[in-house]
Amino acid sequence: MNAPPKRRKLLRAATVVGVLGVAGLVWMQSTAAGTTESTPTPTPKPSTVKPGSTPTPPDATQPTVAGEAKGEAKDDKTIDRLPYPGDPETEAAYVADEDRRLVEVRTVDSLARWSKTSLSSPYRIATGSAYTLVLTPRREVYTIKDLLGLAPQTFIRQPDGGYLLSEHVVIQNGATLNLASSGGLNLRLASDQNGFVSIVNYGGVLNVQGANGRPVKISSWNRDTDGADTLTNDGRAYLRSLGGQVRFRYAELSDLGFWSGRTGGLSLTGTDRPNSGSLDKLGETMRVGKRAAKEREAAKGAKKPETGGIDLRAGKNSLSQVLPAGKLPLPEVDIADPEYSYVSALIQNTTVKRNAFGLFAASANGLDIRDSKFDDSLVDGLVMHRYVTNAVVDSSSADGNAGDGFVLSRATTGIVLSEIEANGNHRNGLTMSGLPLADGPSATGSSLGSYGNNTVSNSKLANNARYGVEVIGGTNIGVNANDLQGNDMGVVVRGGAEDVSVVGNRVTEPIRQGIAIRDGVSKSVVTGNIVTGGSTSVYVRDSAATVQRNTLSDADSHAISLVGAVSATKVTENTISGRGPSAIDAKRASDVNMQRWNNDEDHWHDTTPFVVTLKRFLQPLTAMWLFLAALLIFTAARGSRRVRRIVHPYADKAPVTDGRTVSAASVPVPDDHLGAR
């Protein structure tokens, strides 16, 4: 039997409603998938070097983590330093030439000692197309007056009172060069297409001393333009200390250095001299003259040791290291000619501008840097590259550099940074790396241990293009009581760092995350910080951190985000306010237990969109069953027949009246009818 037309219409309407409902659910699912409950960090495109682009100087490479290119974490924005303006291939060749020149100077000194030639007075060496003036050891210090007498043609006083140096100067161990004047001094180092010069302290003492308001000014000088040398593609004048001691007080250094750290402008490095034993052997074979011939004849006629014996006479051969059994003799150390030494320096009230590297230090012990500035460098501001220990940087700044403001590279320990400022740098304000020098067997056999024991405190790091402070690996690192304003991220700790404290910092208006602890960090503490603004105040990923007693406000996504393996992370006693999808986002955490966490979230306003809220309840299977139940109820309600009342079958046959008499007065008469009558 066919259904009535009205019933068929109801069935068709129910079918249409069902189809539209399913389509609406599918649309809401897709929309909700695009409107995430959290705001994960965007993944950038991988950094690539375009053909013809300028590569990064080799000594300027940032610390990297295995598997990451250019030190960038997989979630980081690709923000590299500004392109280097010089000619990499040509400048690298000039660096190699400078290394050969210094080796030649060292070789001449060794040959002179073996040939018994007296070089007690300063002398000059023709090195390539330039001359090198060597200041030999003596008790008296070398002064400006001495340079005028020793190099009258290459150290010239100019009409304005300044001095122009047009040959290299090397300060030997035991010599002291004093560039000082209470009335100020202007020293110009020749640097143009005809060549450049340098002052290299080779184990001696370099003292640059000015006065408050009257500094010693040292800069490169282009003799063709009578101005500073602003081009590095043909090399540029520089200062360097290989071992020894350096003192800079009230000095201004500008427009110095090129390409590498050791020729970067002001460079403090340990003595990377070649093995003196090799040079001594070379000198012994090259000795000439009657005395040398007699000594060789005497050596040939000397009595040979007994058969099976070993000649233990002192010398530079390998057998001289063999000792007989019994009481050990005291070792002999040639203090005047160490095989390796560390440089130490005091830099105070010094300004460094527009160098390739503001200050580059390696193999340095006991650096004391105070009240100094390292600005507008072509690479990085202040770089501690390798084996820098026991250094203090206080009340100093690094602004507007093409890379990082301050860099503590791998193998730096015991560094204390206090009241520093790093503003407007093109990468990080401060980078601290404690990563091992190797991750397995290596050519140099470097240790696999991490480095650390470094702290930065009471400092201001603002408006840097990348991070305020980045900690990569290492152990026992402190980032305490700093002011970080307007960086892409405030503090980032990553790369398996251990025992890191991020305490008492003020992070204001970061573009993305205020404090990020991620990628294998353990035993970290984030407490007492005030984070205002940004997308996420505190971000923890695959790490263990205690996030406690922080004040987190005005984030527009989450106050705290937990991602990945964070089972050892504890989040408690934080005061949270702001607006976003959720105060604490743990949806992407795999094993987090929030039961015992106690945080003040009363002032957090949940801004989760309606479709996201609906998505939480309308999962695909749940939505299907709800739809089927609604359809059944709708069909049952609309498709059921109406229940008819039971009436008498002969109701139409009933009498008109029941037979009772009714008076005429009881019958109502309409008023209009009476009026008509």
C-alpha positions as CSV (number, residue, x, y, z in Angstrom):
1,M,0.0,0.0,0.0
2,N,1.5,3.4,-1.0
3,A,2.2,6.0,1.7
4,P,0.0,9.0,1.8
5,P,1.4,12.1,0.0
6,K,1.9,14.0,3.2
7,R,4.0,11.2,4.7
8,R,6.2,11.0,1.6
9,K,6.9,14.7,1.9
10,L,8.0,14.3,5.5
11,L,10.3,11.4,4.6
12,R,11.9,13.4,1.8
13,A,12.4,16.4,4.1
14,A,14.0,14.1,6.7
15,T,16.4,12.7,4.1
16,V,17.4,16.2,2.9
17,V,18.0,17.3,6.4
18,G,20.2,14.3,7.1
19,V,22.3,14.8,4.0
20,L,22.7,18.5,4.8
21,G,23.6,17.6,8.4
22,V,26.3,15.2,7.3
23,A,27.8,17.7,4.9
24,G,27.8,20.3,7.6
25,L,29.6,18.0,10.0
26,V,32.3,17.3,7.3
27,W,32.7,21.0,6.7
28,M,33.0,21.7,10.4
29,Q,35.6,19.0,10.8
30,S,37.7,20.5,8.0
31,T,37.3,24.0,9.4
32,A,38.2,22.9,12.9
33,A,41.3,21.1,11.6
34,G,42.5,24.4,10.1
35,T,41.7,26.3,13.3
36,T,44.1,24.6,15.7
37,E,43.7,24.6,19.4
38,S,47.2,25.8,19.8
39,T,49.6,27.9,17.8
40,P,52.7,25.7,17.0
41,T,55.9,27.4,15.9
42,P,55.9,27.8,12.2
43,T,58.3,25.6,10.2
44,P,60.5,27.7,7.9
45,K,61.9,26.8,4.6
46,P,65.4,25.2,4.8
47,S,68.2,27.7,4.4
48,T,70.0,27.5,1.1
49,V,72.9,29.3,-0.4
50,K,72.0,30.9,-3.7
51,P,74.5,30.7,-6.5
52,G,76.7,33.7,-6.5
53,S,75.9,34.6,-2.9
54,T,78.6,35.5,-0.4
55,P,79.4,32.7,2.0
56,T,80.0,33.2,5.7
57,P,83.6,33.6,7.0
58,P,85.0,30.4,8.3
59,D,85.8,31.7,11.8
60,A,82.3,33.1,12.1
61,T,80.3,29.8,11.9
62,Q,77.7,29.5,14.6
63,P,77.7,26.5,16.9
64,T,75.6,23.7,15.4
65,V,73.8,20.6,16.6
66,A,74.2,17.4,14.7
67,G,71.5,17.2,12.0
68,E,70.8,20.9,12.0
69,A,72.1,23.2,9.3
70,K,73.7,26.5,10.3
71,G,72.7,26.0,13.9
72,E,69.0,26.4,13.1
73,A,66.6,24.2,15.0
74,K,63.9,22.6,12.8
75,D,61.3,25.1,14.1
76,D,63.4,28.2,13.8
77,K,63.1,31.0,11.4
78,T,66.0,31.2,9.0
79,I,67.6,34.4,10.2
80,D,71.3,34.5,9.2
81,R,73.8,37.3,9.5
82,L,74.0,40.0,6.9
83,P,76.0,39.1,3.8
84,Y,79.7,39.6,4.1
85,P,80.7,42.6,1.8
86,G,84.2,41.4,0.7
87,D,85.7,38.9,-1.7
88,P,85.9,35.6,0.1
89,E,88.4,33.9,-2.2
90,T,90.8,36.7,-2.3
91,E,90.6,37.5,1.4
92,A,91.2,33.8,2.3
93,A,94.4,33.9,0.3
94,Y,95.5,37.0,2.2
95,V,94.9,35.2,5.5
96,A,97.1,32.4,4.4
97,D,99.8,34.9,3.3
98,E,99.7,36.4,6.8
99,D,100.1,33.0,8.4
100,R,103.2,32.3,6.2
101,R,104.7,35.7,7.0
102,L,104.5,35.1,10.8
103,V,105.9,31.6,10.4
104,E,108.8,33.2,8.4
105,V,109.4,35.7,11.2
106,R,109.5,32.9,13.7
107,T,111.8,30.8,11.6
108,V,114.3,33.6,11.2
109,D,114.4,34.0,15.0
110,S,115.1,30.3,15.4
111,L,117.8,30.2,12.7
112,A,119.5,33.2,14.3
113,R,119.7,31.5,17.7
114,W,121.2,28.3,16.1
115,S,123.8,30.3,14.0
116,K,124.8,32.3,17.1
117,T,123.9,35.4,15.3
118,S,123.3,38.4,17.6
119,L,119.8,39.7,17.1
120,S,119.5,41.6,20.4
121,S,118.7,44.8,18.5
122,P,115.5,45.4,16.6
123,Y,115.8,44.3,13.0
124,R,113.8,44.3,9.8
125,I,112.8,41.3,7.6
126,A,111.7,41.5,4.0
127,T,108.6,39.4,3.9
128,G,107.1,39.2,0.5
129,S,106.4,42.7,-0.9
130,A,106.4,44.3,2.6
131,Y,108.8,44.8,5.5
132,T,108.4,43.6,9.0
133,L,110.0,45.4,11.9
134,V,110.8,43.0,14.7
135,L,111.1,44.5,18.2
136,T,113.5,42.3,20.2
137,P,113.5,41.7,24.0
138,R,114.9,44.5,26.2
139,R,114.2,46.0,29.6
140,E,113.2,49.4,28.3
141,V,109.8,49.6,26.6
142,Y,109.5,50.7,23.0
143,T,107.7,54.0,22.6
144,I,106.5,56.3,19.8
145,K,109.9,58.0,20.0
146,D,111.7,54.6,19.4
147,L,109.5,53.8,16.4
148,L,110.3,57.2,14.9
149,G,114.0,56.3,15.2
150,L,113.7,52.6,14.1
151,A,111.5,53.3,11.1
152,P,112.0,56.9,10.0
153,Q,110.6,56.1,6.5
154,T,107.7,53.9,7.5
155,F,106.5,55.5,10.7
156,I,105.9,59.2,9.9
157,R,104.3,62.0,11.8
158,Q,101.6,63.7,9.8
159,P,100.7,67.5,9.7
160,D,97.7,67.0,12.0
161,G,99.8,65.3,14.7
162,G,98.9,61.8,13.9
163,Y,101.2,59.0,12.8
164,L,101.1,56.8,9.7
165,L,102.6,53.3,9.9
166,S,103.4,51.6,6.6
167,E,105.2,48.4,7.6
168,H,104.4,45.4,9.8
169,V,105.5,45.4,13.4
170,V,106.1,42.2,15.5
171,I,106.7,42.4,19.3
172,Q,108.8,39.5,20.4
173,N,108.6,37.7,23.8
174,G,110.3,39.9,26.3
175,A,109.6,43.2,24.5
176,T,107.0,45.8,25.3
177,L,105.4,48.3,22.9
178,N,103.8,51.2,24.7
179,L,101.4,53.2,22.5
180,A,100.4,55.7,25.1
181,S,99.8,59.4,25.4
182,S,98.0,61.4,28.0
183,G,97.1,64.0,25.4
184,G,95.7,61.5,22.9
185,L,97.2,59.7,20.0
186,N,96.1,59.1,16.4
187,L,97.7,56.0,14.8
188,R,96.9,55.2,11.2
189,L,97.7,51.8,9.8
190,A,98.3,51.9,6.0
191,S,95.6,49.9,4.2
192,D,94.8,50.3,0.6
193,Q,95.3,48.7,-2.8
194,N,99.1,48.9,-2.3
195,G,99.0,46.7,0.8
196,F,98.1,46.7,4.4
197,V,100.1,46.5,7.7
198,S,99.6,44.9,11.1
199,I,100.9,45.1,14.6
200,V,101.4,41.6,16.0
201,N,102.3,40.9,19.6
202,Y,104.2,37.6,19.5
203,G,104.4,36.7,23.2
204,G,105.4,40.2,24.4
205,V,103.3,43.1,25.9
206,L,101.2,45.5,23.9
207,N,100.0,48.5,25.9
208,V,97.6,51.0,24.4
209,Q,96.8,53.7,26.9
210,G,94.9,56.9,26.5
211,A,93.0,59.2,28.9
212,N,89.4,60.0,29.6
213,G,88.3,62.2,26.8
214,R,91.6,61.9,24.9
215,P,91.7,58.3,23.7
216,V,94.3,56.5,21.6
217,K,92.8,56.2,18.1
218,I,93.9,53.3,15.8
219,S,92.3,52.9,12.4
220,S,93.1,51.6,8.9
221,W,94.1,54.4,6.5
222,N,93.7,54.6,2.7
223,R,96.6,56.7,1.5
224,D,94.8,57.4,-1.8
225,T,91.7,58.8,-0.3
226,D,93.1,60.1,3.1
227,G,90.4,58.3,4.9
228,A,89.5,55.0,6.6
229,D,89.8,51.8,4.5
230,T,86.2,50.6,4.2
231,L,86.9,47.7,1.7
232,T,88.1,44.3,2.8
233,N,88.5,42.6,-0.6
234,D,92.2,43.5,-0.7
235,G,92.9,42.8,3.0
236,R,92.8,45.4,5.7
237,A,95.1,46.4,8.6
238,Y,94.6,44.6,11.9
239,L,96.0,44.1,15.5
240,R,96.7,40.7,16.9
241,S,98.3,39.2,20.0
242,L,99.6,35.6,19.9
243,G,100.2,34.9,23.5
244,G,101.6,37.5,25.9
245,Q,99.7,40.3,27.4
246,V,97.5,43.1,26.0
247,R,96.2,46.2,27.7
248,F,93.8,48.7,26.1
249,R,92.6,51.6,28.1
250,Y,90.7,54.6,26.7
251,A,91.2,53.5,23.1
252,E,89.1,53.7,19.9
253,L,89.6,51.1,17.2
254,S,87.8,51.4,13.9
255,D,87.7,50.0,10.4
256,L,90.2,47.1,11.0
257,G,90.4,43.5,9.9
258,F,89.1,41.2,7.3
259,W,87.6,37.7,6.7
260,S,89.0,35.5,9.6
261,G,88.9,35.8,13.3
262,R,92.7,36.0,13.7
263,T,92.8,38.8,11.2
264,G,89.5,40.2,12.2
265,G,90.5,43.6,13.6
266,L,91.4,43.1,17.3
267,S,92.4,39.4,17.8
268,L,93.6,37.8,21.0
269,T,94.8,34.2,20.4
270,G,97.1,31.8,22.1
271,T,100.4,31.1,20.4
272,D,99.6,28.7,17.5
273,R,103.3,28.6,16.6
274,P,104.7,25.6,14.7
275,N,106.6,23.1,16.8
276,S,109.8,24.7,17.9
277,G,111.6,21.4,17.7
278,S,111.1,21.2,14.0
279,L,112.5,24.7,13.5
280,D,115.5,23.9,15.7
281,K,116.3,20.8,13.6
282,L,116.0,22.9,10.5
283,G,118.2,25.6,11.9
284,E,120.8,23.0,13.0
285,T,121.1,21.6,9.4
286,M,121.3,25.1,7.9
287,R,124.1,26.4,10.1
288,V,127.1,27.6,8.1
289,G,130.6,29.0,8.9
290,K,133.9,27.7,10.3
291,R,132.6,27.3,13.8
292,A,129.6,25.3,12.7
293,A,131.9,23.0,10.6
294,K,134.2,22.4,13.6
295,E,131.3,21.6,15.9
296,R,130.0,19.1,13.4
297,E,133.4,17.4,13.1
298,A,133.7,17.3,16.9
299,A,130.3,15.7,17.0
300,K,131.3,13.0,14.5
301,G,134.4,12.2,16.5
302,A,132.7,12.0,19.8
303,K,132.7,8.6,21.6
304,K,129.6,6.6,20.7
305,P,127.6,5.0,23.4
306,E,128.1,1.3,24.3
307,T,126.2,-1.3,22.3
308,G,122.6,-1.5,23.4
309,G,122.9,1.8,25.3
310,I,120.9,5.0,24.6
311,D,122.3,8.5,24.3
312,L,120.4,10.5,26.8
313,R,122.2,13.8,26.3
314,A,119.8,16.7,26.1
315,G,118.7,17.7,22.7
316,K,115.8,18.2,20.4
317,N,115.5,14.6,19.2
318,S,112.9,12.1,20.3
319,L,115.5,10.0,22.3
320,S,116.0,13.0,24.6
321,Q,112.6,12.1,26.1
322,V,113.9,8.6,27.2
323,L,114.9,8.6,30.9
324,P,116.6,5.9,32.9
325,A,114.8,4.1,35.7
326,G,115.2,5.5,39.2
327,K,114.8,9.0,40.5
328,L,113.2,11.4,38.0
329,P,115.1,14.5,37.2
330,L,113.4,17.9,37.4
331,P,111.9,18.9,34.0
332,E,113.6,21.8,32.2
333,V,111.2,24.4,30.8
334,D,112.3,27.2,28.4
335,I,110.3,30.1,29.8
336,A,111.5,32.4,27.0
337,D,110.3,30.0,24.3
338,P,107.1,28.2,25.3
339,E,105.6,25.8,22.8
340,Y,102.1,27.0,23.7
341,S,100.8,29.8,25.8
342,Y,97.6,31.7,26.5
343,V,97.0,35.4,25.9
344,S,95.6,37.5,28.7
345,A,94.2,41.0,28.3
346,L,92.6,44.0,30.0
347,I,90.3,46.0,27.8
348,Q,88.7,49.0,29.5
349,N,86.8,52.0,28.2
350,T,87.5,51.0,24.7
351,T,85.3,51.5,21.6
352,V,85.5,49.2,18.6
353,K,83.6,50.1,15.4
354,R,83.2,48.7,12.0
355,N,85.8,45.9,12.4
356,A,85.3,42.6,10.6
357,F,85.1,41.1,14.2
358,G,84.8,43.6,17.0
359,L,87.0,41.4,19.2
360,F,88.0,37.8,18.5
361,A,89.5,35.8,21.4
362,A,90.8,32.2,21.4
363,S,93.1,30.3,23.8
364,A,92.8,33.1,26.2
365,N,93.0,33.0,30.0
366,G,92.0,35.8,32.3
367,L,90.3,38.3,30.0
368,D,89.0,41.3,31.7
369,I,86.7,43.5,29.5
370,R,84.9,46.4,31.1
371,D,83.0,49.5,29.9
372,S,83.7,48.8,26.3
373,K,81.7,48.8,23.0
374,F,81.8,46.5,20.0
375,D,79.5,48.0,17.4
376,D,78.6,47.7,13.7
377,S,80.9,44.7,13.0
378,L,80.8,43.0,9.6
379,V,80.4,39.6,11.3
380,D,80.0,39.4,15.1
381,G,80.7,41.8,18.0
382,L,82.6,40.0,20.7
383,V,83.6,36.4,20.0
384,M,85.1,34.0,22.4
385,H,85.9,31.1,20.1
386,R,87.9,28.3,21.6
387,Y,89.5,27.6,25.0
388,V,88.7,30.9,26.5
389,T,88.6,30.5,30.3
390,N,88.1,32.7,33.4
391,A,86.9,35.8,31.5
392,V,84.8,38.7,32.8
393,V,82.7,41.0,30.5
394,D,81.2,43.8,32.5
395,S,79.2,46.9,31.5
396,S,79.9,46.4,27.8
397,S,77.7,46.6,24.8
398,A,77.5,45.1,21.2
399,D,75.0,46.9,19.0
400,G,74.1,46.8,15.3
401,N,76.4,43.9,14.3
402,A,75.8,41.9,11.2
403,G,75.6,38.7,13.2
404,D,75.5,38.1,16.9
405,G,76.3,40.7,19.6
406,F,78.2,38.3,21.9
407,V,79.3,34.7,21.1
408,L,80.6,32.1,23.6
409,S,81.5,29.3,21.3
410,R,82.3,25.7,22.2
411,A,85.2,25.0,24.7
412,T,84.7,28.3,26.6
413,T,84.3,27.9,30.3
414,G,84.1,30.1,33.4
415,I,82.7,33.2,31.5
416,V,80.8,35.8,33.5
417,L,78.8,38.3,31.6
418,S,77.3,41.1,33.7
419,E,75.4,44.2,32.8
420,I,76.0,43.8,29.1
421,E,73.8,45.2,26.4
422,A,73.1,43.8,22.9
423,N,70.7,45.8,20.8
424,G,69.6,45.7,17.2
425,N,71.9,42.8,16.1
426,H,70.9,40.9,13.0
427,R,70.9,37.5,14.8
428,N,71.1,36.9,18.5
429,G,72.0,39.3,21.2
430,L,74.0,36.5,22.9
431,T,74.8,32.9,21.9
432,M,76.3,30.5,24.4
433,S,77.4,27.1,23.2
434,G,78.6,24.3,25.4
435,L,78.5,21.5,22.8
436,P,81.4,19.0,22.6
437,L,84.1,19.7,20.1
438,A,83.4,16.3,18.5
439,D,80.6,13.7,18.6
440,G,82.9,10.7,18.0
441,P,86.5,9.8,16.9
442,S,88.0,12.8,15.2
443,A,91.2,13.9,13.5
444,T,92.2,15.9,16.5
445,G,91.0,13.4,19.1
446,S,88.8,16.1,20.8
447,S,87.0,15.3,24.0
448,L,83.3,14.3,23.9
449,G,82.5,16.2,27.0
450,S,80.3,19.3,27.2
451,Y,81.5,22.7,28.4
452,G,79.8,25.3,30.5
453,N,79.9,27.1,33.8
454,N,78.9,30.3,32.1
455,T,76.4,33.0,33.2
456,V,74.8,36.1,32.0
457,S,73.0,38.4,34.5
458,N,71.6,41.9,34.9
459,S,71.9,42.5,31.2
460,K,69.7,44.1,28.5
461,L,69.1,42.4,25.2
462,A,66.6,44.1,23.0
463,N,65.3,44.2,19.4
464,N,67.6,41.6,18.0
465,A,66.3,39.9,14.8
466,R,66.4,36.4,16.3
467,Y,66.8,35.6,20.0
468,G,67.8,37.6,23.0
469,V,69.8,34.7,24.5
470,E,70.4,31.3,22.9
471,V,71.9,28.5,24.9
472,I,73.0,25.5,22.8
473,G,74.2,22.5,24.9
474,G,76.5,22.7,27.8
475,T,76.1,22.3,31.5
476,N,75.6,24.6,34.5
477,I,74.4,27.6,32.5
478,G,72.8,30.6,34.2
479,V,70.5,33.2,32.5
480,N,69.4,35.4,35.4
481,A,67.8,38.8,36.0
482,N,68.0,40.0,32.5
483,D,65.8,42.4,30.6
484,L,64.8,41.0,27.1
485,Q,62.6,43.3,25.0
486,G,61.2,42.9,21.5
487,N,63.3,39.9,20.2
488,D,61.8,37.2,18.0
489,M,62.1,35.0,21.2
490,G,63.4,36.0,24.5
491,V,65.4,33.0,25.8
492,V,65.9,29.8,23.9
493,V,67.6,26.8,25.6
494,R,68.2,23.7,23.3
495,G,70.6,21.1,22.1
496,G,70.7,18.8,25.2
497,A,71.7,21.5,27.7
498,E,71.8,20.3,31.3
499,D,71.4,22.1,34.6
500,V,70.2,25.4,33.2
501,S,68.6,28.1,35.3
502,V,66.4,30.8,33.7
503,V,65.6,32.8,36.8
504,G,64.2,36.3,37.4
505,N,64.2,37.6,33.8
506,R,61.8,40.1,32.4
507,V,60.7,39.2,28.8
508,T,58.6,41.9,27.1
509,E,56.7,41.7,23.8
510,P,58.5,38.8,22.0
511,I,57.3,38.1,18.5
512,R,56.7,34.4,19.2
513,Q,57.8,32.7,22.4
514,G,59.0,34.3,25.6
515,I,61.1,31.4,27.0
516,A,61.6,28.1,25.1
517,I,63.1,24.9,26.6
518,R,63.3,22.3,23.9
519,D,65.1,19.4,22.3
520,G,66.6,17.3,25.0
521,V,67.2,19.9,27.8
522,S,67.3,18.3,31.3
523,K,67.4,19.6,34.8
524,S,66.3,23.1,33.8
525,V,64.6,25.6,36.1
526,V,62.3,28.4,34.8
527,T,61.2,30.4,37.8
528,G,60.6,33.9,38.9
529,N,60.3,35.3,35.4
530,I,57.9,37.9,34.1
531,V,56.8,37.3,30.5
532,T,54.5,39.8,28.9
533,G,53.0,39.5,25.4
534,G,54.0,37.2,22.5
535,S,52.3,34.1,21.1
536,T,53.3,31.7,23.9
537,S,54.9,32.7,27.2
538,V,56.7,29.5,28.0
539,Y,57.2,26.7,25.5
540,V,58.6,23.2,26.6
541,R,59.2,20.5,24.0
542,D,60.9,17.1,24.6
543,S,62.6,18.4,27.7
544,A,62.5,18.3,31.5
545,A,61.8,21.7,33.1
546,T,60.4,23.0,36.4
547,V,58.2,26.0,35.4
548,Q,57.3,27.5,38.7
549,R,56.3,30.9,40.2
550,N,56.3,32.8,37.0
551,T,54.0,35.7,36.0
552,L,52.8,35.2,32.5
553,S,50.5,37.7,30.9
554,D,49.0,39.0,27.6
555,A,49.9,35.9,25.5
556,D,47.5,35.6,22.5
557,S,47.7,31.8,22.2
558,H,48.8,30.0,25.3
559,A,50.6,30.9,28.5
560,I,52.4,27.5,28.6
561,S,52.7,25.0,25.8
562,L,53.9,21.4,26.4
563,V,54.8,19.3,23.4
564,G,56.2,15.8,23.0
565,A,58.0,13.9,25.8
566,V,57.7,16.1,28.9
567,S,56.9,13.6,31.6
568,A,59.5,15.1,34.0
569,T,58.2,18.6,33.5
570,K,56.4,20.3,36.4
571,V,54.2,23.4,36.0
572,T,52.9,24.9,39.2
573,E,52.3,28.1,41.2
574,N,52.3,30.3,38.1
575,T,50.1,33.4,37.8
576,I,48.5,33.3,34.4
577,S,46.5,36.0,32.6
578,G,45.7,36.8,29.0
579,R,43.5,35.6,26.1
580,G,43.7,32.5,23.9
581,P,42.5,29.0,23.2
582,S,43.8,27.7,26.6
583,A,46.1,28.8,29.4
584,I,48.1,25.6,29.5
585,D,48.2,23.6,26.2
586,A,49.0,20.0,26.8
587,K,47.2,18.5,23.8
588,R,50.4,17.7,22.0
589,A,52.2,16.3,25.1
590,S,52.5,12.5,25.1
591,D,52.9,11.7,28.8
592,V,52.1,14.7,30.9
593,N,50.3,14.4,34.2
594,M,48.6,17.6,35.3
595,Q,46.7,16.3,38.3
596,R,48.9,17.9,41.0
597,W,49.5,21.1,39.2
598,N,48.2,24.2,40.9
599,N,48.3,27.4,38.8
600,D,46.3,30.6,39.0
601,E,44.3,30.8,35.8
602,D,41.3,32.9,37.0
603,H,42.2,35.8,34.7
604,W,42.7,33.8,31.6
605,H,39.9,34.4,29.0
606,D,39.2,31.4,26.7
607,T,38.8,32.5,23.1
608,T,38.3,29.1,21.5
609,P,36.2,29.4,18.4
610,F,32.7,27.8,18.4
611,V,33.7,25.3,15.7
612,V,36.7,24.2,17.8
613,T,34.5,23.7,20.8
614,L,32.0,21.8,18.7
615,K,34.8,19.7,17.3
616,R,35.7,18.5,20.8
617,F,32.3,16.9,21.1
618,L,31.4,16.1,17.5
619,Q,34.0,13.5,16.7
620,P,33.1,11.6,13.4
621,L,31.8,8.4,15.1
622,T,29.9,10.4,17.8
623,A,28.4,12.7,15.2
624,M,27.2,9.8,13.1
625,W,25.4,8.1,16.1
626,L,23.8,11.4,17.1
627,F,22.6,12.0,13.6
628,L,21.0,8.5,13.4
629,A,19.3,8.9,16.8
630,A,17.9,12.3,15.8
631,L,16.7,10.9,12.5
632,L,14.9,8.0,14.2
633,I,13.3,10.4,16.7
634,F,12.2,12.7,13.9
635,T,10.8,9.9,11.8
636,A,9.0,8.4,14.7
637,A,7.4,11.7,15.7
638,R,6.4,12.7,12.2
639,G,5.5,9.3,10.8
640,S,3.1,8.1,13.5
641,R,-0.7,8.1,12.7
642,R,-3.0,10.3,14.7
643,V,-5.2,8.4,17.2
644,R,-8.9,8.9,16.2
645,R,-11.5,9.5,18.9
646,I,-14.2,6.7,19.2
647,V,-17.7,8.2,18.5
648,H,-21.1,6.6,18.5
649,P,-21.9,5.1,15.1
650,Y,-25.4,6.6,15.0
651,A,-24.6,10.0,16.4
652,D,-26.3,11.6,13.5
653,K,-29.5,9.8,14.3
654,A,-29.9,11.3,17.8
655,P,-33.1,13.3,18.5
656,V,-33.1,17.0,18.3
657,T,-34.5,17.5,21.8
658,D,-34.8,15.3,24.8
659,G,-38.6,16.1,25.1
660,R,-38.5,18.6,27.9
661,T,-40.7,21.8,27.7
662,V,-38.7,25.0,27.4
663,S,-40.4,28.4,28.0
664,A,-40.2,31.2,25.5
665,A,-38.6,33.5,28.0
666,S,-35.6,31.2,28.3
667,V,-34.8,31.4,24.6
668,P,-32.3,34.3,23.9
669,V,-33.4,36.8,21.3
670,P,-30.8,39.0,19.6
671,D,-31.1,42.8,20.1
672,D,-31.0,43.6,16.5
673,H,-33.9,41.2,15.9
674,L,-36.0,43.1,18.5
675,G,-35.2,46.4,16.9
676,A,-36.2,45.2,13.6
677,R,-39.6,44.2,14.8
